[in-house]
Each structure stands twice: as structure tokens, then as C-alpha cells.
Amino acid sequence: MVGEGKSRIEALLQENRRFAPSDAFRKGANVNDPGIYEVARKDPEGWWAAQAENFTWFRKWDRVLEWDPPYAKWFVHATTNITVNCLDRHLSSWRRNKAAFLW
């Protein structure tokens, strides 16, 4: 039902429902510690730098974030390649014989 003084689309813009994940989904989650959000909140650049260490870089960054509102540059002067990180680096791991892409 449309709220008082709101157009139809405005009434649909507020969503308060929550959908809890199933136990099976939770067990397969990459993040199992809710404390990770507090760590990221306290030191966002440090948190993102730590996450970026999981990737292959040809050149590491000089700065994690260069912020000149409204412009943001992440991993300033760093160089990487998406195919190296998505495909190539797995050629020497247990994933080497798994399908990389299914059409």
C-alpha cells in the first residue's frame, strides 16, 4: 500500500525485510567471523591492503588509497592483471584441472 504523501516508486524505495542464510550457505561462507567488519571499520586502508596481498601484483602500490573527493584512486601505481589472478596463478595449484569457465 502506498504511504501518505509518497508516490508509488518512493513507497517501494524503503526495504526492511531480512533474509537469513541457510545453515548450508553459512558453512560454505568465506567469512565466518563477524569481527572482520570492526577491523575493516577501524582501519579500512589496512584492511584492503591485507586483502590485496592475496592477489598477484606485477608492481605493488605506493598508497592504498588516494582520496580527493569525489575522486578515489585505489592501489596507486600498482599493476596487476585480472587473468593472472583469475586463471594463471591456479595452473600450479590443485585447481589446475578444474574447469575455469563453463558456457
N, CA, C and O atoms as a GROMACS GRO file, in nm:
protein
  412
    1MET      N    1   0.084  -0.117   0.000
    1MET     CA    2   0.000   0.000   0.000
    1MET      C    3   0.089   0.124   0.000
    1MET      O    4   0.192   0.126   0.067
    2VAL      N    5   0.050   0.225  -0.073
    2VAL     CA    6   0.127   0.348  -0.084
    2VAL      C    7   0.108   0.431   0.042
    2VAL      O    8  -0.005   0.451   0.088
    3GLY      N    9   0.221   0.479   0.099
    3GLY     CA   10   0.216   0.559   0.221
    3GLY      C   11   0.164   0.699   0.194
    3GLY      O   12   0.164   0.745   0.080
    4GLU      N   13   0.119   0.765   0.298
    4GLU     CA   14   0.069   0.902   0.287
    4GLU      C   15   0.177   0.994   0.232
    4GLU      O   16   0.290   0.994   0.282
    5GLY      N   17   0.144   1.071   0.129
    5GLY     CA   18   0.235   1.171   0.076
    5GLY      C   19   0.350   1.115  -0.006
    5GLY      O   20   0.441   1.190  -0.042
    6LYS      N   21   0.350   0.987  -0.037
    6LYS     CA   22   0.458   0.928  -0.116
    6LYS      C   23   0.403   0.879  -0.249
    6LYS      O   24   0.294   0.823  -0.257
    7SER      N   25   0.483   0.901  -0.353
    7SER     CA   26   0.443   0.846  -0.482
    7SER      C   27   0.464   0.694  -0.476
    7SER      O   28   0.523   0.643  -0.381
    8ARG      N   29   0.418   0.626  -0.574
    8ARG     CA   30   0.428   0.480  -0.574
    8ARG      C   31   0.574   0.433  -0.569
    8ARG      O   32   0.606   0.340  -0.495
    9ILE      N   33   0.661   0.494  -0.649
    9ILE     CA   34   0.800   0.449  -0.651
    9ILE      C   35   0.870   0.480  -0.519
    9ILE      O   36   0.951   0.399  -0.472
   10GLU      N   37   0.842   0.595  -0.458
   10GLU     CA   38   0.904   0.628  -0.330
   10GLU      C   39   0.865   0.528  -0.222
   10GLU      O   40   0.945   0.495  -0.135
   11ALA      N   41   0.743   0.481  -0.228
   11ALA     CA   42   0.696   0.384  -0.129
   11ALA      C   43   0.773   0.253  -0.141
   11ALA      O   44   0.784   0.180  -0.042
   12LEU      N   45   0.826   0.223  -0.257
   12LEU     CA   46   0.899   0.099  -0.279
   12LEU      C   47   1.048   0.110  -0.248
   12LEU      O   48   1.118   0.009  -0.245
   13LEU      N   49   1.098   0.231  -0.225
   13LEU     CA   50   1.240   0.250  -0.205
   13LEU      C   51   1.289   0.207  -0.068
   13LEU      O   52   1.409   0.187  -0.049
   14GLN      N   53   1.202   0.194   0.027
   14GLN     CA   54   1.242   0.152   0.161
   14GLN      C   55   1.216   0.003   0.177
   14GLN      O   56   1.104  -0.044   0.160
   15GLU      N   57   1.321  -0.070   0.210
   15GLU     CA   58   1.310  -0.215   0.224
   15GLU      C   59   1.370  -0.254   0.359
   15GLU      O   60   1.488  -0.229   0.384
   16ASN      N   61   1.291  -0.314   0.444
   16ASN     CA   62   1.338  -0.350   0.577
   16ASN      C   63   1.340  -0.501   0.602
   16ASN      O   64   1.376  -0.545   0.711
   17ARG      N   65   1.301  -0.579   0.503
   17ARG     CA   66   1.300  -0.724   0.523
   17ARG      C   67   1.443  -0.776   0.533
   17ARG      O   68   1.536  -0.719   0.475
   18ARG      N   69   1.459  -0.884   0.606
   18ARG     CA   70   1.588  -0.951   0.616
   18ARG      C   71   1.567  -1.098   0.583
   18ARG      O   72   1.466  -1.158   0.621
   19PHE      N   73   1.664  -1.153   0.512
   19PHE     CA   74   1.656  -1.293   0.472
   19PHE      C   75   1.778  -1.364   0.529
   19PHE      O   76   1.890  -1.344   0.482
   20ALA      N   77   1.757  -1.447   0.628
   20ALA     CA   78   1.867  -1.519   0.692
   20ALA      C   79   1.918  -1.629   0.599
   20ALA      O   80   1.839  -1.697   0.534
   21PRO      N   81   2.050  -1.646   0.592
   21PRO     CA   82   2.105  -1.752   0.507
   21PRO      C   83   2.080  -1.889   0.570
   21PRO      O   84   2.066  -1.902   0.692
   22SER      N   85   2.074  -1.989   0.486
   22SER     CA   86   2.056  -2.125   0.536
   22SER      C   87   2.184  -2.170   0.607
   22SER      O   88   2.290  -2.110   0.589
   23ASP      N   89   2.174  -2.275   0.687
   23ASP     CA   90   2.292  -2.329   0.755
   23ASP      C   91   2.396  -2.376   0.655
   23ASP      O   92   2.516  -2.357   0.675
   24ALA      N   93   2.351  -2.438   0.546
   24ALA     CA   94   2.445  -2.486   0.444
   24ALA      C   95   2.521  -2.370   0.380
   24ALA      O   96   2.641  -2.380   0.355
   25PHE      N   97   2.452  -2.261   0.356
   25PHE     CA   98   2.516  -2.143   0.298
   25PHE      C   99   2.618  -2.085   0.396
   25PHE      O  100   2.729  -2.048   0.356
   26ARG      N  101   2.582  -2.078   0.523
   26ARG     CA  102   2.674  -2.026   0.625
   26ARG      C  103   2.800  -2.110   0.635
   26ARG      O  104   2.910  -2.056   0.648
   27LYS      N  105   2.785  -2.242   0.628
   27LYS     CA  106   2.901  -2.331   0.639
   27LYS      C  107   2.998  -2.311   0.523
   27LYS      O  108   3.118  -2.333   0.540
   28GLY      N  109   2.948  -2.272   0.407
   28GLY     CA  110   3.034  -2.252   0.291
   28GLY      C  111   3.085  -2.110   0.276
   28GLY      O  112   3.154  -2.079   0.178
   29ALA      N  113   3.053  -2.023   0.370
   29ALA     CA  114   3.092  -1.882   0.360
   29ALA      C  115   3.243  -1.864   0.373
   29ALA      O  116   3.308  -1.937   0.448
   30ASN      N  117   3.296  -1.767   0.302
   30ASN     CA  118   3.438  -1.733   0.313
   30ASN      C  119   3.465  -1.654   0.440
   30ASN      O  120   3.575  -1.660   0.494
   31VAL      N  121   3.367  -1.581   0.487
   31VAL     CA  122   3.383  -1.500   0.608
   31VAL      C  123   3.295  -1.560   0.717
   31VAL      O  124   3.173  -1.562   0.706
   32ASN      N  125   3.358  -1.610   0.821
   32ASN     CA  126   3.284  -1.671   0.931
   32ASN      C  127   3.295  -1.592   1.060
   32ASN      O  128   3.231  -1.626   1.160
   33ASP      N  129   3.374  -1.487   1.060
   33ASP     CA  130   3.396  -1.407   1.180
   33ASP      C  131   3.335  -1.269   1.163
   33ASP      O  132   3.388  -1.188   1.086
   34PRO      N  133   3.226  -1.239   1.231
   34PRO     CA  134   3.164  -1.106   1.218
   34PRO      C  135   3.256  -0.993   1.263
   34PRO      O  136   3.233  -0.878   1.228
   35GLY      N  137   3.360  -1.025   1.340
   35GLY     CA  138   3.455  -0.924   1.385
   35GLY      C  139   3.533  -0.860   1.273
   35GLY      O  140   3.594  -0.754   1.292
   36ILE      N  141   3.533  -0.922   1.157
   36ILE     CA  142   3.605  -0.866   1.041
   36ILE      C  143   3.551  -0.728   1.005
   36ILE      O  144   3.626  -0.643   0.956
   37TYR      N  145   3.424  -0.705   1.027
   37TYR     CA  146   3.365  -0.575   0.994
   37TYR      C  147   3.421  -0.465   1.083
   37TYR      O  148   3.442  -0.353   1.037
   38GLU      N  149   3.444  -0.496   1.209
   38GLU     CA  150   3.500  -0.397   1.301
   38GLU      C  151   3.646  -0.367   1.265
   38GLU      O  152   3.689  -0.252   1.271
   39VAL      N  153   3.721  -0.469   1.227
   39VAL     CA  154   3.860  -0.449   1.184
   39VAL      C  155   3.863  -0.358   1.062
   39VAL      O  156   3.943  -0.264   1.057
   40ALA      N  157   3.778  -0.384   0.965
   40ALA     CA  158   3.772  -0.302   0.843
   40ALA      C  159   3.726  -0.160   0.874
   40ALA      O  160   3.773  -0.065   0.811
   41ARG      N  161   3.635  -0.145   0.968
   41ARG     CA  162   3.587  -0.012   1.004
   41ARG      C  163   3.696   0.072   1.070
   41ARG      O  164   3.709   0.191   1.042
   42LYS      N  165   3.775   0.010   1.158
   42LYS     CA  166   3.879   0.082   1.230
   42LYS      C  167   3.996   0.123   1.140
   42LYS      O  168   4.053   0.230   1.159
   43ASP      N  169   4.030   0.038   1.044
   43ASP     CA  170   4.145   0.067   0.956
   43ASP      C  171   4.113   0.019   0.814
   43ASP      O  172   4.165  -0.084   0.771
   44PRO      N  173   4.030   0.093   0.742
   44PRO     CA  174   3.989   0.047   0.609
   44PRO      C  175   4.106   0.028   0.513
   44PRO      O  176   4.109  -0.071   0.440
   45GLU      N  177   4.201   0.119   0.512
   45GLU     CA  178   4.314   0.105   0.419
   45GLU      C  179   4.400  -0.015   0.455
   45GLU      O  180   4.445  -0.088   0.366
   46GLY      N  181   4.423  -0.036   0.582
   46GLY     CA  182   4.499  -0.153   0.625
   46GLY      C  183   4.427  -0.282   0.591
   46GLY      O  184   4.489  -0.380   0.550
   47TRP      N  185   4.296  -0.281   0.608
   47TRP     CA  186   4.217  -0.400   0.576
   47TRP      C  187   4.224  -0.431   0.427
   47TRP      O  188   4.245  -0.546   0.389
   48TRP      N  189   4.205  -0.328   0.343
   48TRP     CA  190   4.211  -0.351   0.199
   48TRP      C  191   4.350  -0.391   0.154
   48TRP      O  192   4.363  -0.474   0.063
   49ALA      N  193   4.454  -0.335   0.214
   49ALA     CA  194   4.591  -0.375   0.181
   49ALA      C  195   4.612  -0.523   0.213
   49ALA      O  196   4.673  -0.596   0.134
   50ALA      N  197   4.561  -0.567   0.327
   50ALA     CA  198   4.573  -0.709   0.364
   50ALA      C  199   4.499  -0.798   0.266
   50ALA      O  200   4.548  -0.905   0.230
   51GLN      N  201   4.381  -0.755   0.221
   51GLN     CA  202   4.306  -0.834   0.122
   51GLN      C  203   4.380  -0.839  -0.011
   51GLN      O  204   4.382  -0.942  -0.078
   52ALA      N  205   4.441  -0.727  -0.048
   52ALA     CA  206   4.512  -0.719  -0.176
   52ALA      C  207   4.635  -0.809  -0.178
   52ALA      O  208   4.680  -0.848  -0.286
   53GLU      N  209   4.689  -0.842  -0.062
   53GLU     CA  210   4.805  -0.931  -0.056
   53GLU      C  211   4.770  -1.070  -0.108
   53GLU      O  212   4.860  -1.148  -0.140
   54ASN      N  213   4.643  -1.103  -0.118
   54ASN     CA  214   4.600  -1.233  -0.170
   54ASN      C  215   4.607  -1.240  -0.322
   54ASN      O  216   4.584  -1.347  -0.379
   55PHE      N  217   4.638  -1.130  -0.387
   55PHE     CA  218   4.645  -1.126  -0.533
   55PHE      C  219   4.789  -1.121  -0.581
   55PHE      O  220   4.880  -1.090  -0.504
   56THR      N  221   4.808  -1.151  -0.707
   56THR     CA  222   4.939  -1.142  -0.770
   56THR      C  223   4.953  -1.002  -0.828
   56THR      O  224   4.865  -0.955  -0.901
   57TRP      N  225   5.064  -0.936  -0.797
   57TRP     CA  226   5.089  -0.799  -0.845
   57TRP      C  227   5.220  -0.796  -0.922
   57TRP      O  228   5.318  -0.858  -0.880
   58PHE      N  229   5.222  -0.726  -1.034
   58PHE     CA  230   5.348  -0.704  -1.107
   58PHE      C  231   5.424  -0.589  -1.041
   58PHE      O  232   5.547  -0.588  -1.037
   59ARG      N  233   5.350  -0.493  -0.990
   59ARG     CA  234   5.407  -0.381  -0.916
   59ARG      C  235   5.312  -0.350  -0.801
   59ARG      O  236   5.192  -0.330  -0.823
   60LYS      N  237   5.366  -0.346  -0.678
   60LYS     CA  238   5.282  -0.314  -0.562
   60LYS      C  239   5.252  -0.165  -0.558
   60LYS      O  240   5.319  -0.085  -0.622
   61TRP      N  241   5.153  -0.130  -0.483
   61TRP     CA  242   5.105   0.007  -0.470
   61TRP      C  243   5.199   0.091  -0.385
   61TRP      O  244   5.270   0.041  -0.298
   62ASP      N  245   5.197   0.221  -0.413
   62ASP     CA  246   5.267   0.318  -0.329
   62ASP      C  247   5.176   0.361  -0.214
   62ASP      O  248   5.221   0.383  -0.102
   63ARG      N  249   5.048   0.373  -0.245
   63ARG     CA  250   4.947   0.410  -0.146
   63ARG      C  251   4.824   0.326  -0.173
   63ARG      O  252   4.789   0.301  -0.288
   64VAL      N  253   4.758   0.284  -0.067
   64VAL     CA  254   4.635   0.205  -0.083
   64VAL      C  255   4.525   0.292  -0.142
   64VAL      O  256   4.454   0.250  -0.234
   65LEU      N  257   4.509   0.414  -0.088
   65LEU     CA  258   4.400   0.500  -0.132
   65LEU      C  259   4.447   0.644  -0.142
   65LEU      O  260   4.509   0.699  -0.051
   66GLU      N  261   4.416   0.703  -0.255
   66GLU     CA  262   4.436   0.847  -0.274
   66GLU      C  263   4.297   0.906  -0.288
   66GLU      O  264   4.230   0.884  -0.389
   67TRP      N  265   4.254   0.981  -0.189
   67TRP     CA  266   4.116   1.027  -0.181
   67TRP      C  267   4.112   1.178  -0.195
   67TRP      O  268   4.157   1.251  -0.107
   68ASP      N  269   4.056   1.223  -0.306
   68ASP     CA  270   4.036   1.365  -0.333
   68ASP      C  271   3.890   1.379  -0.374
   68ASP      O  272   3.859   1.381  -0.494
   69PRO      N  273   3.799   1.388  -0.275
   69PRO     CA  274   3.655   1.385  -0.306
   69PRO      C  275   3.616   1.475  -0.422
   69PRO      O  276   3.657   1.591  -0.428
   70PRO      N  277   3.539   1.421  -0.514
   70PRO     CA  278   3.472   1.291  -0.510
   70PRO      C  279   3.552   1.181  -0.578
   70PRO      O  280   3.495   1.076  -0.611
   71TYR      N  281   3.680   1.200  -0.601
   71TYR     CA  282   3.760   1.104  -0.676
   71TYR      C  283   3.842   1.015  -0.582
   71TYR      O  284   3.905   1.063  -0.488
   72ALA      N  285   3.841   0.887  -0.610
   72ALA     CA  286   3.919   0.791  -0.531
   72ALA      C  287   4.005   0.710  -0.626
   72ALA      O  288   3.958   0.661  -0.729
   73LYS      N  289   4.132   0.695  -0.592
   73LYS     CA  290   4.223   0.607  -0.666
   73LYS      C  291   4.270   0.500  -0.568
   73LYS      O  292   4.330   0.531  -0.465
   74TRP      N  293   4.244   0.377  -0.602
   74TRP     CA  294   4.283   0.265  -0.517
   74TRP      C  295   4.411   0.202  -0.569
   74TRP      O  296   4.430   0.191  -0.690
   75PHE      N  297   4.497   0.161  -0.479
   75PHE     CA  298   4.622   0.092  -0.509
   75PHE      C  299   4.703   0.171  -0.613
   75PHE      O  300   4.732   0.124  -0.723
   76VAL      N  301   4.736   0.293  -0.572
   76VAL     CA  302   4.802   0.391  -0.658
   76VAL      C  303   4.935   0.337  -0.710
   76VAL      O  304   5.020   0.292  -0.632
   77HIS      N  305   4.952   0.343  -0.840
   77HIS     CA  306   5.070   0.299  -0.916
   77HIS      C  307   5.089   0.148  -0.918
   77HIS      O  308   5.194   0.100  -0.963
   78ALA      N  309   4.993   0.073  -0.871
   78ALA     CA  310   5.005  -0.073  -0.873
   78ALA      C  311   4.968  -0.125  -1.012
   78ALA      O  312   4.893  -0.062  -1.086
   79THR      N  313   5.022  -0.242  -1.044
   79THR     CA  314   4.992  -0.306  -1.171
   79THR      C  315   4.962  -0.454  -1.146
   79THR      O  316   5.038  -0.524  -1.079
   80THR      N  317   4.850  -0.498  -1.199
   80THR     CA  318   4.812  -0.639  -1.190
   80THR      C  319   4.741  -0.677  -1.319
   80THR      O  320   4.727  -0.595  -1.410
   81ASN      N  321   4.698  -0.801  -1.329
   81ASN     CA  322   4.629  -0.848  -1.447
   81ASN      C  323   4.519  -0.943  -1.400
   81ASN      O  324   4.546  -1.038  -1.327
   82ILE      N  325   4.399  -0.916  -1.441
   82ILE     CA  326   4.285  -0.994  -1.393
   82ILE      C  327   4.294  -1.141  -1.435
   82ILE      O  328   4.256  -1.229  -1.358
   83THR      N  329   4.345  -1.169  -1.554
   83THR     CA  330   4.353  -1.309  -1.597
   83THR      C  331   4.459  -1.385  -1.518
   83THR      O  332   4.444  -1.505  -1.494
   84VAL      N  333   4.565  -1.318  -1.480
   84VAL     CA  334   4.666  -1.383  -1.396
   84VAL      C  335   4.603  -1.422  -1.263
   84VAL      O  336   4.624  -1.533  -1.214
   85ASN      N  337   4.525  -1.332  -1.205
   85ASN     CA  338   4.464  -1.360  -1.075
   85ASN      C  339   4.348  -1.458  -1.083
   85ASN      O  340   4.325  -1.535  -0.990
   86CYS      N  341   4.274  -1.456  -1.191
   86CYS     CA  342   4.158  -1.545  -1.203
   86CYS      C  343   4.194  -1.683  -1.257
   86CYS      O  344   4.132  -1.782  -1.221
   87LEU      N  345   4.295  -1.689  -1.344
   87LEU     CA  346   4.326  -1.815  -1.411
   87LEU      C  347   4.469  -1.862  -1.391
   87LEU      O  348   4.493  -1.968  -1.333
   88ASP      N  349   4.564  -1.784  -1.439
   88ASP     CA  350   4.703  -1.829  -1.449
   88ASP      C  351   4.764  -1.875  -1.318
   88ASP      O  352   4.835  -1.976  -1.315
   89ARG      N  353   4.738  -1.806  -1.211
   89ARG     CA  354   4.804  -1.842  -1.085
   89ARG      C  355   4.757  -1.977  -1.030
   89ARG      O  356   4.820  -2.032  -0.940
   90HIS      N  357   4.649  -2.029  -1.084
   90HIS     CA  358   4.597  -2.158  -1.038
   90HIS      C  359   4.655  -2.275  -1.117
   90HIS      O  360   4.628  -2.391  -1.084
   91LEU      N  361   4.734  -2.247  -1.220
   91LEU     CA  362   4.791  -2.354  -1.301
   91LEU      C  363   4.887  -2.442  -1.224
   91LEU      O  364   4.907  -2.558  -1.260
   92SER      N  365   4.945  -2.391  -1.118
   92SER     CA  366   5.038  -2.470  -1.038
   92SER      C  367   4.975  -2.517  -0.906
   92SER      O  368   5.046  -2.563  -0.817
   93SER      N  369   4.845  -2.504  -0.895
   93SER     CA  370   4.778  -2.547  -0.771
   93SER      C  371   4.688  -2.668  -0.799
   93SER      O  372   4.682  -2.717  -0.912
   94TRP      N  373   4.621  -2.714  -0.696
   94TRP     CA  374   4.530  -2.827  -0.710
   94TRP      C  375   4.413  -2.795  -0.803
   94TRP      O  376   4.343  -2.886  -0.848
   95ARG      N  377   4.392  -2.667  -0.832
   95ARG     CA  378   4.281  -2.626  -0.919
   95ARG      C  379   4.314  -2.638  -1.068
   95ARG      O  380   4.227  -2.613  -1.152
   96ARG      N  381   4.436  -2.674  -1.103
   96ARG     CA  382   4.481  -2.669  -1.243
   96ARG      C  383   4.393  -2.747  -1.339
   96ARG      O  384   4.382  -2.709  -1.456
   97ASN      N  385   4.330  -2.855  -1.295
   97ASN     CA  386   4.248  -2.936  -1.386
   97ASN      C  387   4.098  -2.910  -1.371
   97ASN      O  388   4.017  -2.979  -1.432
   98LYS      N  389   4.063  -2.811  -1.292
   98LYS     CA  390   3.922  -2.776  -1.277
   98LYS      C  391   3.880  -2.684  -1.391
   98LYS      O  392   3.961  -2.605  -1.442
   99ALA      N  393   3.755  -2.692  -1.431
   99ALA     CA  394   3.704  -2.604  -1.535
   99ALA      C  395   3.707  -2.460  -1.485
   99ALA      O  396   3.659  -2.431  -1.375
  100ALA      N  397   3.763  -2.371  -1.565
  100ALA     CA  398   3.773  -2.230  -1.526
  100ALA      C  399   3.648  -2.154  -1.568
  100ALA      O  400   3.610  -2.056  -1.504
  101PHE      N  401   3.586  -2.198  -1.675
  101PHE     CA  402   3.473  -2.124  -1.728
  101PHE      C  403   3.379  -2.222  -1.797
  101PHE      O  404   3.423  -2.300  -1.882
  102LEU      N  405   3.255  -2.220  -1.761
  102LEU     CA  406   3.154  -2.305  -1.825
  102LEU      C  407   3.056  -2.218  -1.898
  102LEU      O  408   3.007  -2.119  -1.843
  103TRP      N  409   3.026  -2.251  -2.021
  103TRP     CA  410   2.934  -2.173  -2.103
  103TRP      C  411   2.801  -2.242  -2.109
  103TRP      O  412   2.708  -2.193  -2.174
   0.00000   0.00000   0.00000
